[in-house]
């Protein structure tokens, strides 16, 4: 349970650490059959979900080469402000995480431990630019990065369009979008030199007044030490309800320090 909570909390971005990119002059971005990367990106953000809050109940399956675990997760999001994730096994809350743009905290019951800190410490420890937006975007099927701030090569793929980041140095970032609404179908972060990759695929999108949400999220991580798979199957998605975000670390838990 401790491992699955850490993976859920960090949204497995930790498993594919990204080194600081080498900044270079932005190359020219080609067009593909009359359409440009900029147009695809603009269409993607035209379909961005418009909401104040979202409540999600999900089945979660975690598996690696040693074990398989099935739990449920309750996810509450107040847009751009806070995310509360509660992980339960057989109806018992085993772990919770509270994430804000400036702070991160989680505790897990099995080992009686907790973490409190901010993204700067976690980003330095993980070696990746982790932040609130990346976690929020991942849960809602949107691009990890702000695509409007980068330069991308555009090509065709099985999903429709493929955007490859031209400024990510030794780390290759690729986004696969459909042809109709430029919605994310899959996104990858790949580091060939470190033999690491994370791949996140989205399917079974459901349409709401607020926008489209993938009801299935499949996360694959590949590393030299093995493979990990996490699947989210959303059962309930409700928008713009009044939500509470109760969170307190139980007495007697031991704090985890990240150095």
VOPAGU-2260 file (C-alpha; in pm, 1 decimal, decimal comma):
REM VOPAGU-2260
SITE   aa  ch    i         X         Y         Z
SITE  UNK   A    0       0,0       0,0       0,0
SITE  UNK   A    1     288,0     235,9      73,2
SITE  UNK   A    2     423,8     202,9    -278,4
SITE  UNK   A    3      89,8     242,3    -453,1
SITE  UNK   A    4      15,4     554,1    -247,9
SITE  UNK   A    5     345,4     711,6    -343,6
SITE  UNK   A    6     276,4     637,6    -709,0
SITE  UNK   A    7     -77,9     770,5    -694,0
SITE  UNK   A    8      33,7    1080,4    -508,6
SITE  UNK   A    9     313,0    1167,0    -748,0
SITE  UNK   A   10     109,8    1050,7   -1048,8
SITE  UNK   A   11     408,9     834,1   -1137,9
SITE  UNK   A   12     597,9    1128,8   -1284,4
SITE  UNK   A   13     871,3    1028,3   -1041,7
SITE  UNK   A   14     932,0     710,9   -1237,1
SITE  UNK   A   15    1060,2     903,6   -1536,5
SITE  UNK   A   16    1282,5    1177,8   -1400,9
SITE  UNK   A   17    1351,7    1454,7   -1648,5
SITE  UNK   A   18    1679,6    1638,5   -1654,7
SITE  UNK   A   19    1697,0    2008,6   -1718,5
SITE  UNK   A   20    1669,0    2070,3   -2089,4
SITE  UNK   A   21    1943,3    2232,7   -2287,9
SITE  UNK   A   22    1805,8    2564,1   -2409,3
SITE  UNK   A   23    1874,3    2625,0   -2775,9
SITE  UNK   A   24    1738,7    2839,0   -3053,0
SITE  UNK   A   25    1390,0    2719,0   -3143,5
SITE  UNK   A   26    1392,3    2536,0   -3479,2
SITE  UNK   A   27    1142,2    2600,2   -3749,3
SITE  UNK   A   28     820,6    2402,6   -3704,4
SITE  UNK   A   29     698,5    2238,8   -4027,0
SITE  UNK   A   30     339,6    2209,1   -4136,8
SITE  UNK   A   31     170,5    1876,1   -4204,3
SITE  UNK   A   32     -64,2    1877,1   -4502,1
SITE  UNK   A   33    -165,1    2238,6   -4458,1
SITE  UNK   A   34    -210,3    2236,6   -4080,5
SITE  UNK   A   35      45,0    2359,5   -3829,0
SITE  UNK   A   36     138,2    2251,9   -3477,0
SITE  UNK   A   37      14,4    2588,2   -3351,2
SITE  UNK   A   38    -330,5    2524,5   -3498,8
SITE  UNK   A   39    -348,8    2177,9   -3340,9
SITE  UNK   A   40    -247,6    2321,7   -3003,4
SITE  UNK   A   41    -500,4    2604,6   -3029,4
SITE  UNK   A   42    -774,6    2351,0   -3106,3
SITE  UNK   A   43    -665,2    2142,7   -2806,6
SITE  UNK   A   44    -711,0    2436,4   -2569,4
SITE  UNK   A   45   -1040,7    2534,5   -2730,4
SITE  UNK   A   46   -1171,3    2207,3   -2583,3
SITE  UNK   A   47   -1027,1    2259,7   -2235,4
SITE  UNK   A   48   -1256,8    2152,0   -1951,5
SITE  UNK   A   49   -1441,0    2444,2   -1791,2
SITE  UNK   A   50   -1520,2    2368,9   -1428,0
SITE  UNK   A   51   -1501,1    2493,7   -1069,8
SITE  UNK   A   52   -1489,5    2156,2    -893,7
SITE  UNK   A   53   -1490,5    1791,1    -994,6
SITE  UNK   A   54   -1558,6    1479,1    -789,4
SITE  UNK   A   55   -1429,0    1143,7    -917,6
SITE  UNK   A   56   -1466,3     788,9    -787,2
SITE  UNK   A   57   -1235,8     537,8    -949,5
SITE  UNK   A   58   -1122,7     179,8    -937,0
SITE  UNK   A   59    -744,8     161,5    -944,5
SITE  UNK   A   60    -532,4    -138,1   -1037,2
SITE  UNK   A   61    -160,8    -140,6    -967,1
SITE  UNK   A   62      72,4    -411,8   -1091,7
SITE  UNK   A   63     442,6    -470,4   -1130,9
SITE  UNK   A   64     659,5    -778,6   -1163,3
SITE  UNK   A   65     606,7    -866,4    -795,0
SITE  UNK   A   66     249,1    -782,0    -706,0
SITE  UNK   A   67     -97,2    -670,8    -811,3
SITE  UNK   A   68    -322,7    -452,6    -596,9
SITE  UNK   A   69    -677,7    -330,5    -648,0
SITE  UNK   A   70    -803,9     -29,9    -453,0
SITE  UNK   A   71   -1055,8     250,2    -492,3
SITE  UNK   A   72    -976,1     618,9    -505,5
SITE  UNK   A   73   -1188,1     924,0    -432,9
SITE  UNK   A   74   -1053,9    1232,8    -606,8
SITE  UNK   A   75   -1173,7    1584,6    -534,0
SITE  UNK   A   76   -1044,0    1879,5    -734,3
SITE  UNK   A   77   -1103,1    2249,1    -680,4
SITE  UNK   A   78    -970,6    2393,5   -1003,0
SITE  UNK   A   79    -616,5    2531,3    -975,6
SITE  UNK   A   80    -642,8    2534,2    -593,5
SITE  UNK   A   81    -640,5    2189,6    -435,6
SITE  UNK   A   82    -665,1    1817,2    -499,5
SITE  UNK   A   83    -759,9    1564,4    -231,8
SITE  UNK   A   84    -699,9    1195,3    -306,6
SITE  UNK   A   85    -828,3     926,4     -69,6
SITE  UNK   A   86    -717,7     567,7    -131,5
SITE  UNK   A   87    -933,6     291,0      15,6
SITE  UNK   A   88    -904,3     -85,7      43,2
SITE  UNK   A   89   -1217,5    -282,4     132,5
SITE  UNK   A   90   -1383,1      47,0     225,4
SITE  UNK   A   91   -1110,4     146,8     472,7
SITE  UNK   A   92    -914,3     466,7     408,0
SITE  UNK   A   93    -551,2     359,4     384,3
SITE  UNK   A   94    -395,7     682,9     260,5
SITE  UNK   A   95    -470,6    1043,7     174,5
SITE  UNK   A   96    -291,8    1315,0     -20,4
SITE  UNK   A   97    -363,3    1688,7     -26,3
SITE  UNK   A   98    -201,9    1883,5    -307,5
SITE  UNK   A   99    -207,5    2260,0    -360,9
SITE  UNK   A  100      -3,2    2482,8    -592,8
SITE  UNK   A  101     238,5    2556,7    -305,7
SITE  UNK   A  102     230,8    2246,5     -84,6
SITE  UNK   A  103     210,4    1869,8     -94,9
SITE  UNK   A  104     118,3    1637,5     189,8
SITE  UNK   A  105      24,1    1273,9     222,9
SITE  UNK   A  106       1,9    1004,2     484,0
SITE  UNK   A  107     -36,2     628,7     466,9
SITE  UNK   A  108    -181,9     411,6     735,5
SITE  UNK   A  109       3,2      82,1     690,6
SITE  UNK   A  110     342,6     215,4     798,7
SITE  UNK   A  111     214,3     516,8     991,1
SITE  UNK   A  112     418,3     770,1     793,3
SITE  UNK   A  113     351,6    1109,4     636,7
SITE  UNK   A  114     518,1    1371,1     417,9
SITE  UNK   A  115     479,1    1747,6     416,9
SITE  UNK   A  116     665,3    1982,4     188,0
SITE  UNK   A  117     648,0    2179,9    -132,5
SITE  UNK   A  118     714,4    2115,0    -497,9
SITE  UNK   A  119    1063,0    2264,5    -494,2
SITE  UNK   A  120    1193,4    1994,6    -261,9
SITE  UNK   A  121    1010,8    1718,5    -445,0
SITE  UNK   A  122    1123,5    1845,5    -785,9
SITE  UNK   A  123    1486,1    1853,8    -673,8
SITE  UNK   A  124    1458,5    1506,1    -523,9
SITE  UNK   A  125    1281,8    1359,5    -826,7
SITE  UNK   A  126    1482,0    1547,5   -1086,1
SITE  UNK   A  127    1165,8    1653,2   -1268,3
SITE  UNK   A  128     964,5    1971,9   -1294,8
SITE  UNK   A  129     670,8    1850,5   -1087,3
SITE  UNK   A  130     387,1    2090,5   -1011,1
SITE  UNK   A  131      16,5    2110,7    -932,6
SITE  UNK   A  132     -89,3    2166,1   -1293,6
SITE  UNK   A  133      77,2    1846,8   -1417,1
SITE  UNK   A  134    -115,0    1636,8   -1164,9
SITE  UNK   A  135    -445,1    1813,6   -1235,8
SITE  UNK   A  136    -395,7    1781,0   -1612,0
SITE  UNK   A  137    -308,3    1413,8   -1590,6
SITE  UNK   A  138    -621,7    1329,4   -1393,3
SITE  UNK   A  139    -841,9    1510,7   -1647,2
SITE  UNK   A  140    -677,5    1386,9   -1965,3
SITE  UNK   A  141    -502,1    1707,6   -2064,4
SITE  UNK   A  142    -140,6    1761,3   -2170,5
SITE  UNK   A  143     122,4    1748,2   -1894,5
SITE  UNK   A  144     290,9    2061,8   -2022,6
SITE  UNK   A  145     152,8    2392,9   -2139,5
SITE  UNK   A  146     180,1    2325,6   -2510,9
SITE  UNK   A  147     140,4    2694,2   -2590,3
SITE  UNK   A  148     481,7    2765,4   -2438,2
SITE  UNK   A  149     684,8    2518,9   -2646,2
SITE  UNK   A  150     789,2    2435,7   -3001,9
SITE  UNK   A  151     671,4    2110,2   -3154,9
SITE  UNK   A  152     719,4    1908,8   -3471,9
SITE  UNK   A  153     390,2    1784,8   -3614,1
SITE  UNK   A  154     337,8    1449,5   -3785,1
SITE  UNK   A  155      65,5    1191,8   -3841,6
SITE  UNK   A  156      15,1     899,2   -3602,9
SITE  UNK   A  157    -228,9     614,2   -3543,5
SITE  UNK   A  158    -412,8     838,3   -3295,5
SITE  UNK   A  159    -427,5    1127,7   -3541,2
SITE  UNK   A  160    -159,7    1389,8   -3480,1
SITE  UNK   A  161     174,0    1355,8   -3304,6
SITE  UNK   A  162     349,2    1652,5   -3143,6
SITE  UNK   A  163     716,5    1607,0   -3054,5
SITE  UNK   A  164     881,0    1860,6   -2825,9
SITE  UNK   A  165    1177,1    2021,1   -3002,4
SITE  UNK   A  166    1325,7    2181,0   -2690,7
SITE  UNK   A  167    1338,4    1902,6   -2432,0
SITE  UNK   A  168    1704,8    1808,5   -2473,6
SITE  UNK   A  169    1784,0    1444,0   -2403,3
SITE  UNK   A  170    1431,7    1389,9   -2276,6
SITE  UNK   A  171    1183,3    1320,7   -2554,9
SITE  UNK   A  172     826,6    1437,7   -2491,6
SITE  UNK   A  173     556,4    1330,0   -2733,5
SITE  UNK   A  174     184,2    1407,0   -2735,2
SITE  UNK   A  175     -67,7    1212,7   -2945,3
SITE  UNK   A  176    -396,7    1388,4   -3025,6
SITE  UNK   A  177    -707,6    1294,4   -3219,4
SITE  UNK   A  178    -794,8    1461,2   -3549,0
SITE  UNK   A  179   -1142,7    1583,6   -3453,0
SITE  UNK   A  180   -1091,3    1788,2   -3136,6
SITE  UNK   A  181    -715,5    1759,4   -3077,1
SITE  UNK   A  182    -777,2    1583,0   -2747,7
SITE  UNK   A  183    -493,2    1395,0   -2582,6
SITE  UNK   A  184    -503,0    1022,7   -2660,4
SITE  UNK   A  185    -158,8     939,8   -2527,0
SITE  UNK   A  186     147,3    1121,6   -2394,3
SITE  UNK   A  187     499,9     994,8   -2340,3
SITE  UNK   A  188     816,3    1106,9   -2166,8
SITE  UNK   A  189    1115,0     904,3   -2284,4
SITE  UNK   A  190    1480,2     906,5   -2174,5
SITE  UNK   A  191    1668,3     655,4   -2390,9
SITE  UNK   A  192    2006,2     713,3   -2223,3
SITE  UNK   A  193    1859,0     629,4   -1880,5
SITE  UNK   A  194    1635,7     354,8   -2024,5
SITE  UNK   A  195    1327,5     519,1   -1869,9
SITE  UNK   A  196     986,8     597,3   -2013,4
SITE  UNK   A  197     638,9     682,0   -1889,8
SITE  UNK   A  198     340,4     639,4   -2118,5
SITE  UNK   A  199     -10,5     758,1   -2029,9
SITE  UNK   A  200    -302,8     654,5   -2250,1
SITE  UNK   A  201    -662,8     779,8   -2233,5
SITE  UNK   A  202    -978,6     612,0   -2361,1
SITE  UNK   A  203   -1357,2     592,0   -2325,9
SITE  UNK   A  204   -1405,9     968,2   -2314,2
SITE  UNK   A  205   -1739,4    1084,9   -2177,9
SITE  UNK   A  206   -1894,3    1420,1   -2268,4
SITE  UNK   A  207   -2027,8    1656,9   -2003,9
SITE  UNK   A  208   -2151,6    2013,9   -2024,8
SITE  UNK   A  209   -1813,8    2119,8   -1885,1
SITE  UNK   A  210   -1611,0    1921,7   -2138,8
SITE  UNK   A  211   -1482,2    1575,7   -2220,7
SITE  UNK   A  212   -1317,1    1348,5   -1962,1
SITE  UNK   A  213   -1142,3    1014,1   -2021,9
SITE  UNK   A  214   -1304,4     742,5   -1813,2
SITE  UNK   A  215   -1003,3     513,5   -1845,7
SITE  UNK   A  216    -642,3     610,8   -1784,0
SITE  UNK   A  217    -363,5     357,7   -1832,5
SITE  UNK   A  218     -14,3     441,4   -1707,8
SITE  UNK   A  219     289,2     236,9   -1807,2
SITE  UNK   A  220     635,9     302,4   -1669,6
SITE  UNK   A  221     944,0     129,3   -1805,0
SITE  UNK   A  222    1275,3     131,6   -1620,3
SITE  UNK   A  223    1581,0     -88,8   -1589,7
SITE  UNK   A  224    1446,8    -214,7   -1256,9
SITE  UNK   A  225    1119,0    -327,1   -1411,6
SITE  UNK   A  226     778,4    -229,0   -1543,9
SITE  UNK   A  227     483,4     -83,0   -1359,4
SITE  UNK   A  228     122,4     -42,8   -1471,2
SITE  UNK   A  229    -151,6     162,7   -1308,2
SITE  UNK   A  230    -503,2     183,2   -1448,2
SITE  UNK   A  231    -776,8     422,8   -1342,2
SITE  UNK   A  232   -1134,9     334,2   -1430,7
SITE  UNK   A  233   -1361,2     624,7   -1342,2
SITE  UNK   A  234   -1703,0     520,2   -1215,7
SITE  UNK   A  235   -1835,0     862,3   -1117,1
SITE  UNK   A  236   -1753,1    1210,3   -1247,2
SITE  UNK   A  237   -1957,2    1502,0   -1108,3
SITE  UNK   A  238   -1883,8    1866,5   -1179,7
SITE  UNK   A  239   -1942,7    2184,4    -981,2
SITE  UNK   A  240   -2075,8    2034,5    -660,0
SITE  UNK   A  241   -2002,8    2186,2    -320,8
SITE  UNK   A  242   -1704,4    1984,6    -200,0
SITE  UNK   A  243   -1524,1    1967,2     131,8
SITE  UNK   A  244   -1156,0    1881,6     159,9
SITE  UNK   A  245   -1107,3    1730,5     506,9
SITE  UNK   A  246    -745,6    1642,0     573,3
SITE  UNK   A  247    -542,4    1599,1     889,6
SITE  UNK   A  248    -243,6    1380,6     966,4
SITE  UNK   A  249    -321,5    1129,8    1242,6
SITE  UNK   A  250    -136,2    1165,2    1571,5
SITE  UNK   A  251     171,2     952,6    1617,7
SITE  UNK   A  252     266,3     920,6    1249,8
SITE  UNK   A  253     634,9     946,9    1157,7
SITE  UNK   A  254     740,3    1218,9     918,2
SITE  UNK   A  255     931,1    1125,7     599,4
SITE  UNK   A  256    1214,9    1366,4     520,2
SITE  UNK   A  257    1337,2    1417,2     164,8
SITE  UNK   A  258    1697,2    1527,4     131,1
